[in-house]
Each structure stands twice: as structure tokens, then as C-alpha cells.
Amino acid sequence: MADEEELEEAEDGGESGDDGESSGKGGKKKLFIIIGLILLLVVGGVAGAYFTGLMDPLIAMITGGSGSSEGEGDSEQVEGVGVFYDLEDMLVNLNTGGRKSSFLKIRVSLELAKAEDIPRVESVMPRIVDNFQTYLRELRIDDLKGSAGMYRLREELLRRVSAASAPAEIKDVLFKEMLVQ
């Protein structure tokens, strides 16, 4: 019986050409929309995976392993504990814009990638201290407020110490003490 109903519907669709064509066009539009959405999701997923780094092993495999050496180096850095080097305490005036004096006392420890970098850091210590002092003296108290201020300070100090001790690899700048008075 179902076959007879299907035949009748097919015959009805054949007789009235307007209804068949309009439903065919609507069906084609829906098909194109569905295919477009699927393509959009696939492209978006691939782009998201690329930008989050999930595609790096696949890209390295396709390009012949040029990225795999970087991945191996990164895993060694994560697994291995760095060497910590303590800097002397620093006391600087903060930029208050003519108001009463404010001071920042800070104790910093540098995390080095390997122990062989310690002599290089010690040899350029005057340059590191100068870079830190120059930057810290221009800070305002508002620049140091909150975790965002601490993060910006850490990133800037890391950038400056890495530039000063160029061949040596500085992994991080760690705050041991920070006092604003």
C-alpha cells in the first residue's frame, strides 16, 4: 500500500509542475545551506585547532618533521627543572608625579634554562640591574595594582633580562618579595 501512495504522490507532483518545481528549489536551497554550515564548521574547527596548537604534530609530520625538533626541545624544558638565580634586592623611587615619594622594594629570582647560563648572567648583571632600575623608576603605583599589573611587570622584566643576557635563555622572572611604600 505504501508503494501505491508513493506512486500517487509522484503522479500528482508530475501533473502540477509549479508545486514540484518550487519544492525542488526549496530543497536545493536547504541542501546548499546545510552544506555551507557543515563546511563552515569544518573550516572553523580546523582553524581553531591550528591556532591552539593542536595541529602542530600533524603539520610537523606533513612538512617532514621540521617542527618536531621544537616540540622535543619544549618537552625537555617543561620536564626539566630550571636553575634559579637570585638577584640582589632593589629599592627604587616610583614615579609619583610630584607628590610625596613612594618606594618599591623588590626581590627577584631568575629561572634559567641551564646552569651553564649563570656565568653569562653574572657577566651582564650591571646591564640587567640598569634595565630593571630604568623601567621600575617610571612605574606608578597604579601600574602595580592587581594581578594584571604584576603580570605586565613580570613580562616586561623578562623581556628586558632576556635582551640583556641574549645567548643565555631566561625562562621566567619570579617575584620573591615586592613592597610598595
Secondary structure, DSSP 8 states (H G I E B T S, - for coil): -HHHHHHHHHHHHHH-HHHHHHHHHHHHHHHHHHHHHHHHHHHHHHHHHHHHTTTHHHHHHHTTSTTHHHHHHHHHHHHS--EEEE---EEEE---TTSS--EEEEEEEEEESSGGGHHHHHHTHHHHHHHHHHHHHT--GGGGSHHHHHHHHHHHHHHHHHHHTTTS-EEEEEEEEEEE-
